[in-house]
Amino acid sequence: MADERNFRSTYYEKVGCRSVEERKSLEILLKDKPLNVLKLKQFCIRFTVPNIHRSVLWNFLLGVTPAYTDSCKYVMTQREAVYDDLLRALQVMRIVDDKTPKPRVLYAMWLLETKQLCLGYDLNQECHFSNITEVLLQSFDNDIEIYWMAKGFHEYSQEIIEEMGKLSDLTGTILEKEDNGLYIHLKSCDILPVLPLEKWYGSFFAGVLPELAIIRIWDKICGGSIKIVIFVLIEILRTLRRRVLRCVDLKSLLECIETIKDEQETADLIVNKAIELWQQNKGHNEFILQSKAKALI
């Protein structure tokens, strides 16, 4: 019966239908005072978040809004003030202007707030923060919320990087178990040890998968699971298996994976299979990010 339920849930999600029961359950949870962070994380782990509730849920789980919803308006007023001060400072210093791409503006704001911005800093260099904001800007409309959500995701990114040793080892172990042929090929071509795992995992595959597909993986990240990134990579490799087996070096493999950005159906298939494989391996029981206490006004 459980298998039938999983199959039906996956099918409903694939065709864009949401379970009425799941949506009602989330709406009930969002009415709690205060909001229950554990229950809401568990919802993200178990289900895909309905688009209509994603902004509210992510903002809370990423520490942007407080557990007591009556205080949300005041807290967001303070968030807006900080946002405006940072942006104004950058404009006065002529570090950004109206022509600066929004992801780079938000990145510069974060650098300034965290006291990492120095004279002549190259805002165009590759970084997880900008990659994350690229996705958020395609998914949400409120720039202030996007900035603060990006900060929350970046904290998770840093935790992933701290666990890269374990995640890298697990990637090889699980790939060998799930597809020994792929594992042997990548290892024999010396590709496996040089995979840019920190880049992919640290930005949650931003820039690798299209936004409409990747957003469902980020639901799980918001729920606290980092292990799912391994299964995303494994399903990318397995879905592109024939092409991957023709790759003999890292460059050819990266060119192969690059094609997914323009293949929405392929990306959707990868995400569906990754979530299914992750659930089969009880991914939600291991490598759960520990929520850091956030001091909310």
N, C-alpha and C positions, 0 to 999 in steps of 0.2 A: 504493500500500500504506500509505503514511503517513497519507493521508486516511482510509482505512478504519480504521486504528488509532485516530485521533483521534475518529472517529465512535463507535466501539465504547466507548472510554473514557468519552466524554461520556454515552452511553446508560447504561452501568453505574453511573456516579455518580448519574445522575438517578433511577434506580430503587433506589438505596441499596446496590448491590453494589460491592465493592471488588476490584480486581485482585489475585489471589493472589500473582502475581509481584512487584507493586509493594510489597505489604505485607511479603513476605518480604525484599525488598531493604532496606526501611527497618529491619526488625528486625535484619538483619545489620549495618547501619550503626550502629545504636544499641548494638551490642556492641563497637564499636571502642574501644580504649584507647590514647591519648585519643580522644574523639569528634572527628570531622573536620567542622569548621564549614562548610567550603566544600561538601562533598558533601551535607550535610544541608540547606543553603540551596538547593542545586540540586534536591533532592528536592521541597522546598516549591514551587519555581518550576514544576516539571514536573507534579506530581501533587497531588491533594487528600489531605491527611493523614488517615489513619484516626482516628476518634474515640478509640480506645483508646490511641493513642500521642501524641495532640495535646498533652497536658499536659507529658509528658516532653520532647518536641521543642521546644515553645514556650519552656519554662523555660530550656532550654539556649541556644537561639538569641537569647533576650532577655537573656541574661547573668545569669539568676537562679541557675543551677546551673553548676558547673565542668565542664571537658572531661574531667577525671579523675573518673569516677563513684565511685571509692572515697572521694572527699572530699565527696560530696554530703551525707551525714548531718551532718558537721561544719559545712559551709557553711550548711545550712538551719537549724542550731541558732543560728548567729550572726544569720541573717536574722530568725528568730523573736524573738530578744532585742531587736533594733532595733525590730521591729514592736510588741512589748509595751511597750517604753519610750516610744515615741511615743504609743501609745494611752493609756497611764497618765497621761502628761503632759497630754494634752488633757482627760482626765476630771478631773484635779486642778484644772486651770484652768477647769473647767466650760464648756468650749467645745463639747464633745459629751457626750451621755448615751445611755441605752438607747433613747431615742425618735428619735435622729438617724438619718436614712437612711444605710445602709451606704456608698453611693457618696460621700456628703458627709463621712463619717468618714474614709474613705481619702484623700479630697481634702485634708482638714484635716491629716492626718498628713504628706502630701507637702509641703504648704505649710510645716509646722513643720520638717521635715527639711531643706528647701531654704532655710530662713530667710526665707520670704516671708509668714509669718503675722503679722498685726498686730492690735491691739485693734480690735474692731468689724468685722472682715473679714466680708463677706457670702459665706457658704459656698454659698448657693443660686444664685449667679450662674452663667450659662452658661459652661462651660469644657470644653476637650477632655478633660482628665483624668477628670472625672466621667462624661462620655459614654462614654469607653473602659471605665471600671470597670463601668458599667451592663451592657455586653455581657459582660464577663468574669465577672461575678457570676451571669449566667444560664448560663454555659458550664462553670464550674469550681466546686468545693466548698471548696477550701482558701483561706481569706481571706488567709493569709500569702503564699502563692504569687500570689494575685490582685493583692495590693498591689505586689509586686515586678515582676510581669509588666506591670502598668499603667505602672510607671515606665519599663520598657523600651519599651513602645509610645509613651509620651509623648515619649521621645527621638526616635523615628522621626517623630512628629508635628511636632516642632520642625524637623527636617530638611526635611520637606515644606513647611512654612511658609517656610523659607529659599529654597526653590525655586519659590515660588508664582508669581513672574513668568514663569518658563519654562513651568510647568504651565498657567497661564492662557492663554498664547499658544498652546500646543499644543492645548488644549481647543477653541479656536476653529478652528484649522487642521484638526484631525482631524474635527470635526463638519461643517465645510464639505465635506470630502472624502467623508465617509460618508453625509451626508444634507443636500444643499445646500438643499432646501426648508425643512427645520427651521432651518438656519442663517440663511437669509434672513429667515424669520418672526421669530425671536428677535432678530435684529439690527435689523429694521425697527421692532419694538416697544420697542426700547431695553432689552430684558431681558438680553441676553447680557453687557453690561458690568457689570451689577449682581448677577449670580448669586453667592450666598454660597459661593463655591468654597473659601475658607479654612476655613469652618465644616465643610463636607462633607468636603473632602479631609483636613483636620487631625484629624478624628475618625474617618476611614476609613468614613464613612457610618453611624456609630453613630446610632441614633434615626431613620434614614431607611429602612433595610432591616431586616427581622426578623432576629433572632440566628441562626436556623438557616440562613439564606442567607448572611449577611454573614461568617460564620466562615470560609467558603472563600476569600473575598477576603483575609481576614487571614492565611491560610496564605501567600499570595504576599507580603504585607507582611513577614512573618517571614523569608521567603526573600530579602528585600532589594529588592523592586521597588516603586517608588512610582508608576510610570507607569500602573499598572493602574487607579488611581482615575479617571483620565480616561475610560477605556473603560466603567467602571461608570456614570458620568454619561451618557455618550453612549447607552448601551443603555437607561437609564431613560427618556431623552427619546424614543428610537425606539420603545420598547415602548408608551409612552403617547402615541404620535404624534398620534392623532386628537384626544385631549383637549388636548395641548400646543398644537396649531394653533388651538384655540379660546381660548387664553389671550392676553390683550392687555396684561398687566402682570405684575410680579413676584409680587404677592400671589396672583393667580389661579393662577400656575404653582406656587407653593409649596403651595397648597391641593390642587392636582392631584397633586403628588408625595407629599404627606402620606398619601394613600390607600394607598400601597404597604405601609405598616407592617402593615396588616390583610389583605393579599393574599399569602399564602405562595406560592401557585403562580406568581403574577406575579413575585414576588421571586426565586424559584428560576430562572425563565426568564431574568430579567435577568442574574443572576450567570453562568448557563451561557453566554449570548450574549456577555457582557462578557469572560469568560475566553477564549472562542474568538476574538473580535475582537482581543484583546490579543496572543494567540499568533500570529495571522495577521500582525500588525504588528510581530512580533518584539519585543514589549514587554519581554521578559526581557533584552534586550541593551542597553537604554538606561535611563538614570536609575536605576541600581542603587545603593542606599544602601551607603556604605562602612561596614563594621562597625567600630565604635570599639573599641579595645582596652579590655577591662574587667578591672580588677584583682580577681581572685577569690582568696579565701583558700585 
